C-alpha cells in the first residue's frame, strides 16, 4: 500500500470515527433534552414553547441516527462518494442550526431566532438529497 492509499484510508477512518462520535453525542444530547423538557421545563415555559423544544429534540434524534447511518456507510465503502461525506456534514450543520435555534427560541422567547430555523431545515433537506445522490454510487 502506497502512502497516498494509506493517507486516504486514515482520513476515512478518522471521518468515520468523527461522524460516529458526533452522532452518539447528538443522540445522547437529544435524550437528555427530551428528559429535561419533560421534567424540568414542563412547569416553567408555555405549552407552545415546550412543543418547540420537543420538536428540536425529535429532529435532533432523527438526524443523529441519519449521521450514524452515514458513518456506517463510509466505514463499509472503500472510496465513498463526496456526496456521502457531504450528507454527514449537512446533518451536523442542520442539527446545530435547526435544533439549536428551536432550543434557544423556546428558552428565551426571542422570536427572531425562529428566522434562523429554516436554514437548518434546508441543511437537513440538502443532507438527505446528498445521501440520495450517494446511493446511486453503491454497487449492490
C-alpha positions as CSV (number, residue, x, y, z in Angstrom):
1,X,0.0,0.0,0.0
2,X,1.4,3.4,-1.0
3,X,1.4,6.5,1.2
4,X,-1.5,8.0,-0.7
5,X,-3.7,5.0,-0.2
6,X,-2.7,4.9,3.4
7,X,-3.5,8.6,3.8
8,X,-6.9,8.2,2.3
9,X,-7.7,5.2,4.5
10,X,-6.6,7.1,7.6
11,X,-8.7,10.1,6.7
12,X,-11.8,7.9,6.0
13,X,-11.2,6.1,9.3
14,X,-11.0,9.4,11.2
15,X,-14.1,10.7,9.3
16,X,-16.0,7.5,10.4
17,X,-14.9,7.9,14.0
18,X,-15.7,11.6,14.0
19,X,-19.2,11.1,12.5
20,X,-19.9,8.1,14.9
21,X,-18.8,10.2,17.9
22,X,-20.8,13.2,16.9
23,X,-23.9,11.0,16.1
24,X,-23.6,9.4,19.6
25,X,-23.1,12.8,21.2
26,X,-26.1,14.3,19.5
27,X,-28.2,11.2,20.1
28,X,-27.5,11.3,23.8
29,X,-28.0,15.0,24.0
30,X,-31.4,14.5,22.3
31,X,-32.4,12.1,25.0
32,X,-31.2,14.5,27.7
33,X,-33.1,17.4,26.1
34,X,-36.3,15.3,26.0
35,X,-36.0,14.4,29.6
36,X,-35.2,18.0,30.5
37,X,-38.3,19.1,28.7
38,X,-40.5,16.6,30.4
39,X,-39.2,17.1,33.9
40,X,-37.7,20.5,34.3
41,X,-39.4,22.7,31.7
42,X,-43.0,21.5,31.9
43,X,-43.9,23.9,34.6
44,X,-41.5,26.7,33.6
45,X,-42.3,27.5,30.0
46,X,-45.6,27.8,27.9
47,X,-47.1,24.8,26.3
48,X,-46.2,26.2,22.8
49,X,-42.5,26.7,23.9
50,X,-42.5,23.2,25.2
51,X,-43.7,21.9,21.8
52,X,-41.0,23.9,20.1
53,X,-38.3,22.5,22.4
54,X,-39.6,18.9,21.9
55,X,-39.6,19.4,18.1
56,X,-35.9,20.4,18.3
57,X,-35.1,17.2,20.3
58,X,-37.1,15.0,18.0
59,X,-35.4,16.3,14.8
60,X,-32.0,16.1,16.6
61,X,-32.6,12.4,17.2
62,X,-33.7,11.7,13.7
63,X,-30.6,13.3,12.2
64,X,-28.3,11.8,14.8
65,X,-29.5,8.4,13.6
66,X,-29.1,9.5,10.0
67,X,-25.5,10.6,10.8
68,X,-24.8,7.2,12.4
69,X,-26.1,5.6,9.2
70,X,-23.8,7.8,7.1
71,X,-20.8,6.9,9.3
72,X,-21.5,3.2,8.9
73,X,-21.8,3.6,5.1
74,X,-18.5,5.4,5.0
75,X,-16.9,2.6,7.0
76,X,-18.1,0.0,4.6
77,X,-17.2,1.8,1.4
78,X,-13.6,1.6,0.0
79,X,-13.9,5.1,-1.5
80,X,-17.1,6.9,-0.5
81,X,-18.6,9.5,-2.8
82,X,-18.1,13.1,-1.7
83,X,-21.8,13.4,-1.6
84,X,-21.9,10.8,1.1
85,X,-19.4,12.7,3.2
86,X,-21.3,16.0,2.5
87,X,-24.5,14.5,3.8
88,X,-22.9,13.8,7.1
89,X,-21.6,17.4,7.4
90,X,-25.0,18.7,6.3
91,X,-26.8,16.7,9.0
92,X,-24.4,18.1,11.6
93,X,-25.0,21.7,10.4
94,X,-28.7,21.1,10.3
95,X,-28.8,19.8,13.9
96,X,-26.8,22.8,15.2
97,X,-28.9,25.4,13.4
98,X,-32.4,23.8,13.4
99,X,-32.4,22.2,16.8
100,X,-30.2,24.8,18.4
101,X,-32.4,27.7,17.3
102,X,-35.5,25.9,18.5
103,X,-34.0,25.3,21.9
104,X,-32.9,28.9,22.1
105,X,-36.3,30.2,20.9
106,X,-38.2,28.1,23.4
107,X,-36.0,29.0,26.3
108,X,-35.5,32.7,25.6
109,X,-38.7,33.6,23.9
110,X,-36.7,35.7,21.4
111,X,-38.9,35.3,18.3
112,X,-36.3,36.4,15.8
113,X,-34.4,33.2,16.5
114,X,-37.2,31.5,14.6
115,X,-35.9,33.1,11.4
116,X,-32.7,31.0,11.6
117,X,-34.5,27.7,11.9
118,X,-35.4,27.3,8.2
119,X,-31.7,27.4,7.4
120,X,-31.2,24.3,9.5
121,X,-34.2,22.7,7.7
122,X,-32.5,23.5,4.3
123,X,-29.3,21.8,5.6
124,X,-31.4,18.7,6.6
125,X,-33.0,18.6,3.1
126,X,-29.7,19.0,1.4
127,X,-28.2,16.2,3.5
128,X,-31.0,13.9,2.5
129,X,-30.5,14.9,-1.1
130,X,-26.8,14.3,-0.9
131,X,-27.4,10.9,0.6
132,X,-29.8,10.0,-2.2
133,X,-27.2,11.0,-4.8
134,X,-24.6,9.0,-3.0
135,X,-26.9,5.9,-3.0
136,X,-26.6,5.7,-6.8
137,X,-22.9,5.0,-6.5
138,X,-23.3,1.9,-4.4
139,X,-22.8,-1.4,-6.1
140,X,-25.2,-4.0,-4.8
